[in-house]
Amino acid sequence: LDAATGDILCRIDADTVVPPDWVATVRARFASQPSRINEIYGLSGSARFDTPGGRVIQTLVGICVLDIGFFASTWLMLRGHSTLYGSNMAITRRAWEAVRDIVTSDDSVHEDVDLSACMLVRQGTIHAFRLPRVCVSARSLHETPRKFLWRLRIWRYSTRRARRFATK
């Protein structure tokens, strides 16, 4: 993010497919609330998984895994605050500059959750479900047991760090 040059920093993963109007939507969402630009640090959206069965099945899998799973559990972990989803997010340069000194580079912490918790510490607001749903690879749904256990471990570490931040 340090290398980015714009006022709005968009982030997706290498395998993310965004809708054609995604960038325009990001700009429009930030521009729609100019009086709150200093408090709105980030926008995030959900995804559908590139699975067999067509778009409806892909979206349902996304709703179950991300909307009901990731977003809801992280919302509870951050004590009622929204989180960023790294495959579909945008933050302001001001937000990055406010948190860059406190985000961790420790790979035992989930980076999306950590970035969100750091924004909470700096009194920033994240608006979830404000960006169009993107399409992401389903490879995370087919992980080995070892990789799944690794995800649970980093989630636990992230939870501890986020809770510590949420109480400040």
N, C-alpha and C positions, 0 to 999 in steps of 0.2 A: 504493500500500500504506500510505502514511502516513495516509490518511483512514479506513482500516478501523478498526473499534472492538473487534473480538473478540480472543480469545486465539489462535484459529486463523484464518489468512487464506487463503481459498480463491481460486484464480484459474483462470478459463477464458477463452476467447475469445468474442467476440460471436456467432460462428456455431457454437459448441459446443453439442451436445445431450447432457445428462448423463442417466444412468438415474435413475429416481424415487428410488432409495435412496442416491444419491451422497453427499449431505451426511451422512446417518446413517453411511455407511461411513467417511467421513473422520473423524468423531468417534470411531467405534469403533476405528479403527486407531491413533489417538493414545492413546486410553484403554486399549488392550490392553497397553501397555508403560509404566505410570506411573513405574517406577523409571528408565526411560531417557529421560524427556521432556526432560531438559536436553541430551541429546546428539542426539536425533532432531530435526533442523531442518526436514525436509520430506518429503512423500510425493508420489509422482508415479505416473501411469498412462499407458497408451498410448491409441491411438484407432483407429477404423476410419474410412475415408474415404467420404463420401456419393457413391458412384459407381454407375453402372448395374450390374445383375447381381445384386442382392440382398445380403443380410447376409453370406453366406459370402465372396463376392468382395470386399466392402468390408473385411472383417476380414483377408483374405489380403493385400490391398493395404497395409493398416495394418501388418501384420507385416513385409512387405518394406521399406516406406519408413521406418517408425519403429523397430520392434523390431530389425531387422537393420541398418538404415541409421543413423538418428539416434542411438538409444540405444547401440548397439555402438561406433560410431565415437567418440562423446563419452566413453564409458567408457574407451576407449583413450587419448583425449586427456587425460582427467583422471587418468590413471595408475591405473585400477582403481576409480575412485569413480563412483557413479551421478550422473545429472543430472536436473534438473527439465524437464518438458515443459509449456510455458506454457498449453496448451489443457486441461491436466488436472493440476493441482497444488494442494497446500496446504502452507503453512509456518506455523510458530508465530510469534506476535508477538515472542517472545524472539529467534528467529532473524533476523527482519527488523531488529530493533533492533541486533543484533550486526553486521550487514553493510551497513546502509543508508549508512554513511559511506564504504564502499569500492566499492560497485557503481558502474558507470559509466553516464552518460547519453549516451555517444557512440553514435550510431546506426550506426557502422561495426562494432559488436560485437554478437554475438547475445545478447540479454538473458537467455535461459534458461541458456545456458552460462556467462555471466558471473556470474549469481546463484549458480549451482551452485559455480563456482570460488571465489567469495567465501565461501560457506559452508564449503568445504573449508579455506580459510585460517583460519577461526574454529573449526576442529575439530568442525564439525557433520557429522551423518550424514544422507544422503538415502536413502530407501527407494524404489527404483523398482519398478514393477509391483505396488504395494500398493493402487492404486485401480482401480475398475472401468473397463473400456475405454469411452471416450466416442465420439460420432460428430462428426466435423468436416467442414467443406466440402472438396471436392476441388479447389478453385480453385488451390491451390499445385501441383497436378499438371499444370496446364494453363497454366503461366506462359510469358511471352515469353522468348526467349533472353536479352534484356537483364536481365530480372528474375532469371533463373536465374544469370547471371554475377554479379549483385549478391549473391545468396545465397552463392555460392562465395567471393566477396571477404570478406563479413562473417564467414564461417566461418573463413577464414584468419586474420583479425585476432583473432577469438575464440580460436582455437587458440593463438596466440602469448601472449595475455593469460592464458589458462587454464594453459598450461604454465609460465609464469613464476610463477603462484600455486601450482601443484602442487609446485613444487620448494622452496617456503618452509617 
